[in-house]
């Protein structure tokens, strides 16, 4: 039994591939390597190419007729980049998703698990988001993901495709066995900045301390990448019960992944100190232009439909991120 994983040489996709492989499902990786790392494909069935290449997708299904589902992770995901080059983001995240969906339908693969974002929601008053929250994407990246979901939902009504969309916010950590992790040596999220400051021996700046949160600092829903990978496996395992073939329920289901309460920047600093020691310094600074208070995800539906909840702690994710940073340096030198 096999699954096709688009973007399977990236941070999320490669971790999902390992989670499937450990559970006896063979991943077949399709990746252009525009952002993915070739070493993340080691030991995998790997096809280098574009998800919009119909001839290549046809070849994959000819060679692997036992593929039971497609995990669609291939996308551009950097919000600032989407602001400066929206055309590229809509072309890759929207148009090529449409092309891929057509190729899957043509090859009789009617199960897709879509890697999406909970960043498309408008947070509730308590900063939570759920599957019923209003959709209000704020940038081309999140809009491209929302639009891709809309077109996929239309295809489920007319073309026999069935889709489970998993939406989450802030993946961190690394494969606990250090097989894969973040491709970038300088991630821009708060944890990446903390690791950089720790390595340089300079204070980390907490930008913004007067938000309406439990301690005044912004909140994010950091979730360990291995927990995300487990959710994708559970979605594949339970696919037909969640989205039955020819069933009375809709052929499209949205499931959010998250912690249920999120982590503030101060809490992340405290957790970082738990891992690296009390010598780690942080100082307050004004919020930067464009900073937002953030949100966290209500994961009740994931527990009900997937039997899933996060297992790794923030401290685990920090520890694995630090180990991966050291591992990545060794890989880059080699």
Protein Blocks (a to p, Z undefined) as FASTA:
>chain_A
ZZddehklbmklmmmmmmmmmnopacddddehlmmcfklmgoiacdeddfklmklmmmmm
mmmmmbcbdcdfbccfbfklmmmmmmlmmmmmmmmmmmmmmmmmmnopabdcddddfklp
ccdfkopacfkbccddfbfklmmmmmmmmmmmmmmmmnopacdddddfbdghjdfklmac
cfblbdfbfklmmmmmmmnopacddehjabccfkopacdddddfklmmmmmmmmmmmmmm
mmcghiabdcbdcddddehnopafklmmmmmmmmnopklccddddddehiafbdcddfkl
mmmmnopacfbdfklmmmmmmmmmmmmmmmmmZZ
